Amino acid sequence: MLIVNAKIRTMAGRDYADGYIQIAGEKIVSVGPMEDCPADFETIDAQGKIAMPGLIDPHSHIGMWEDGMGFEGDDGNEQTDPVTPHLRAIDGVNPFDRSFAEALSYGVTTVVTGPGSANPIAGQFCALKTYGKRVDRMVVRAPLAIKMAMGENPKNSYHEKDGGPATRMAVAALIREQLAKAQKYAKQLEEAAKDDELDEPEYDAKCEALLPLLDHRIKAHIHAHRADDIFTAIRIAEEFGLGYVIVHGTEGHLIADELAEEQAPVIVGPLIGARTKPELANASASGPGLLKAAGVQVAICTDHPEVPSHYLLMSARIAIEHGMEPQAALRAITIEAAKICGISDRVGSLEAGKDADILLFDREPLECCGRPSMVIINGKKVR
């Protein structure tokens, strides 16, 4: 397939006023100006439309709380145990949830989804394409991260249950306890591998799930709204030498200089909605722009179903209206989202070797905030 005569926004540092995108199978082969365009391919004439990479929602729970369903479609929070790192998002997502089709129709081609924030350690997030019938064939990366949560959500989930946690101290303590157990488990495995006379520890699903986090194959995505909760998340991550991402970061703009100093990436959102609980009191749509201006790596999310994923582009537009630079906002839902989530080798920009996830817009995307006229995922026209 060859897309020609397009205004190309690559999100990779170079754009083309009149360019082409060459696709072979599921991948982009080349991107460039029309004067370098190869011949003899099945051609889609963009007729001057804007081409850009598919949008990425870097934090959501799409498919975990199914649209229009009650308890039967509620698979996001396992509130029977506050520490559940062994739960896998891929086992809870229903790709037939119509929210996937809606997200796709508005240009969201990749979503990062997983369990909610009821548990201090909630489980394993994954990245999925929004097109498909079978989760296993939609996966971009699984596991992508271990979800953790600070603050009101885990407190509210367990404060009336025996065993807690009922305080922020207990939330942090439970996370530390499980991480310490996993460290000990990893050391025992390592020692047993070196010495035939030593037995391996008894299999522990929770500890096994945390091994990729401890050895830096994946990061912790830590739900934190208040500034003090953000600092607790950073404190624990540093104690255990973990890679981490702050998710929501509602008061992040109040401590932007500190976050920049820590080089702490932040996924901000949702930007649409009311301040429905105390830790959202300082929520501001200016947050993404202020964080970016301070030198923090920023992405924007919907937190679906808090805000439906198909309003991701609108969320970026809101950030612009409150001070974020337009290019930074667009990058926050494409390449920066991909980099923060560790999937930029596959998605987030139009470059040779990456997945052919491409959108065509009749008008400036950030001005119309509507549906693209064409959506291509993995080299296939799906809308």
MITIRO-110853 format. One record per residue (C-alpha): residue in three letters; x, y, z. Coordinates in pm, whole numbers, plus 50000, padded with zeros to 5 digits. Last residue first. Example, Ala and Ser with C-alpha at 12.3 -4.5 7.8 and 13.67 -1.06 7.14 Angstrom:
<recs>
Ser513674989450714;Ala512304955050780;
</recs>
This chain:
<recs>
Arg487625027250890;Val489684995550931;Lys492195000450647;Lys494884974550717;Gly498574982150752;Asn498674972751120;Ile495864997351187;Ile494685022250924;Val492005047851009;Met490465070550746;Ser488335101950750;Pro489525109651101;Arg486815116051357;Gly486475148751538;Cys488675171451746;Cys488145197251466;Glu490895221251564;Leu493345196451709;Pro493045173651406;Glu493565201251145;Arg491075192550873;Asp490325163450638;Phe492175139650868;Leu493965107450769;Leu495165084451046;Ile497925058551034;Asp498915027651232;Ala501455010251007;Asp503504995151288;Lys507055008551295;Gly509954997651077;Ala510255029950881;Glu508835059351072;Leu505425074751130;Ser505305080251504;Gly503705066851821;Val503905029251770;Arg506184998851766;Asp509605008251904;Ser507835035652100;Ile506205009152322;Gly507855016752656;Cys504855033852814;Ile506595067452855;Lys507965065252501;Ala504595056652347;Ala502795084852530;Glu505555108452418;Ile505145096352057;Thr501365099652026;Ile498965114852280;Ala501505138052444;Arg503055145052103;Leu499835162252002;Ala499875182852321;Ala503525192252272;Gln502785203451915;Pro499875224752033;Glu501855241752316;Met500065237352649;Gly498415268252795;His494905260352908;Glu493315259352563;Ile496095235852461;Ala495295211652745;Ile491645212452636;Arg492705202852282;Ala494655173352419;Ser491525161752600;Met489545165552277;Leu492025142152108;Leu491495116652384;Tyr487685119252374;His487375085152205;Ser488815069752520;Pro485655077152716;Val486295098853023;Glu486105081653361;Pro485685049853153;His488455054453043;Asp491335071553228;Thr491435096652941;Cys495195100452911;Ile497735127952837;Ala501505122452826;Val504205143452988;Gln507995142753027;Val508715170253280;Gly510815200253175;Ala509065227653371;Ala507155238753061;Lys505885203153019;Leu504575202453375;Leu502865236053334;Gly501285225653006;Pro500005192653142;Gly498595208653459;Ser496725237853304;Ala493585216053295;Ser493625219953671;Ala492865196353959;Asn493615212154296;Ala490625197554480;Leu491075163454315;Glu492295147254638;Pro489005156954804;Lys486725137854566;Thr484455146254269;Arg486415174954118;Ala484345174153798;Gly485205160353457;Ile487425163753150;Leu491185164953200;Pro491455128253292;Gly494325129353311;Val498085133553321;Ile500615105953255;Val503745118153432;Pro507405109753377;Ala509675115353680;Gln513025130353587;Glu513565135753963;Glu514555172053903;Ala511615176453666;Leu509295162053929;Glu510665186154189;Asp510225216153960;Ala506665205453875;Ile505585203454240;Leu502295222654219;His501855211453855;Gly501915175553977;Glu498825180654189;Thr496695158553964;Gly499575135053888;His497185111753704;Val499695082953669;Ile503275087253788;Val505585064453591;Tyr508215041753748;Gly511485023353706;Leu512265006054031;Gly515385007854247;Phe513634994054556;Glu514025024654779;Glu513785047454475;Ala510385033754377;Ile509185036354736;Arg510205072954765;Ile508805081654420;Ala505385067654512;Thr505515085354849;Phe506355117754667;Ile503345114054442;Asp501175106554744;Asp502345138754910;Ala501565158354594;Arg498045144754575;His496825124754275;Ala498805092254267;His498215060454063;Ile501605044054015;His502595027553688;Ala505505005453794;Lys507944997753517;Ile508814967553303;Arg511984948053217;His513754965853502;Asp514914935353702;Leu512584942653992;Leu509604949553767;Pro510084917853561;Leu510304898253890;Leu507054912654028;Ala504754886753870;Glu506904858554006;Cys506524872854358;Lys502744872354336;Ala502644837754178;Asp504844822354448;Tyr506434788854359;Glu508184773054656;Pro511774785354672;Glu514334767354456;Asp516344740954633;Leu520044745254701;Glu522494717054633;Asp522694725554263;Asp524194759654345;Lys524124787854091;Ala520454784853988;Ala519494780154353;Glu521224812854444;Glu519374831854173;Leu516014817354270;Gln516674825654636;Lys517614861354541;Ala514444865554336;Tyr512304853054626;Lys514004877354863;Gln513354906154625;Ala509744894754580;Lys509204894054956;Ala510674929254982;Leu508344941354706;Gln505374925954886;Glu506234942655217;Arg506994976255056;Ile503614977054881;Leu501814967255199;Ala503674994055396;Ala502785021455148;Val499065013955171;Ala499355010255548;Met500905044555588;Arg498255059855364;Thr495665047155608;Ala492885021055623;Pro494704992155457;Gly493004971855588;Gly493034937855757;Asp489334935555836;Lys487314955755591;Glu485764989955656;His488815009755541;Tyr489454986255248;Ser488205002154928;Asn488195037655059;Lys491875035655154;Pro492775019454821;Asn491105048254635;Glu492015076854866;Gly495765076954840;Met498265055554653;Ala497885029654380;Met500085004354202;Lys499804989853851;Ile502654967553735;Ala503634976253380;Leu503574964953016;Pro502834928253066;Ala501954924252793;Arg503034945952499;Val501404953752166;Val498644928552219;Met495744927451973;Arg496274891351867;Asp496104877952224;Val493064899952290;Arg490964882352027;Lys488354900951822;Gly490484928551676;Tyr491054965651633;Thr491814988151931;Lys495444977451949;Leu496484967052296;Ala499004977352562;Cys498984957852889;Phe498764964453261;Gln499614938653525;Gly498094938053871;Ala496574958954150;Ile499284966154404;Pro497864991054654;Asn494434977654552;Ala491314997654459;Ser493165015554178;Gly491784998953868;Pro493054969653664;Gly494434972653313;Thr494624992452994;Val497105009552766;Val495285017652444;Thr496525018452085;Thr494665029351769;Val492775059351903;Gly491675076151580;Tyr488115086551664;Ser486585055551502;Leu489075033851689;Ala487925047052027;Glu484315040151935;Ala485145004851819;Phe487014997752142;Ser484215012952351;Arg481854987252197;Asp483164960952440;Phe483884931652207;Pro487564932852309;Asn486594920852659;Val489574926752885;Gly489914907053209;Asp492454879853128;Ile494634903752926;Ala494744926553230;Arg496734900753423;Leu496414895553798;His499694883953958;Pro500394917554122;Thr497394912654356;Val498004929254694;Pro494864943954855;Asp492984910654850;Thr489254905754797;Gln488714938454613;Glu489684925454269;Asn489054957554075;Gly488604960753698;Asp486304932153599;Asp482924949753605;Gly480964937253305;Glu478634914353496;Phe478504939353783;Gly476764965353568;Met477084969453193;Gly476544998852956;Asp480184999752845;Glu482324972552991;Trp484534980353288;Met487754961453207;Gly487444966252829;Ile488935001052855;His490615006953189;Ser492765035653073;His496265049953079;Pro498505057352779;Asp495715064652527;Ile497705063852204;Leu496605081351883;Gly497425066651544;Pro500275083451360;Met499595113551136;Ala498385120550784;Ile496715153650700;Lys494675153750379;Gly496135168750062;Gln494445145249819;Ala495205114450031;Asp495505093249716;Ile495605056949828;Thr497825036549597;Glu498374999649531;Phe502065000549442;Asp503995003849118;Ala505995035149198;Pro508255048049475;Cys507855083649606;Asp511065103649627;Glu509585135049468;Met506535130049689;Pro508495137250004;Gly509235109350254;Val508135079850461;Ser509425044350419;Val508635007950493;Ile505845012050747;Lys504794978450884;Glu501784955150890;Gly502284940550541;Ala504364964950343;Ile503475001750376;Gln504915032150194;Ile503925066450324;Tyr504045095850083;Gly504575133150102;Asp503405168250029;Ala503975192350318;Tyr506295167050480;Asp507185166250849;Arg510475159151026;Gly511155154451398;Ala509625120151453;Met506015130051523;Thr505515121251153;Arg503025148351061;Ile502485141950690;Lys500495164350459;Ala499495137250214;Asn499845134149837;Val500425096549844;Ile499575066750065;Leu501165035249923;Met500005000050000;
</recs>
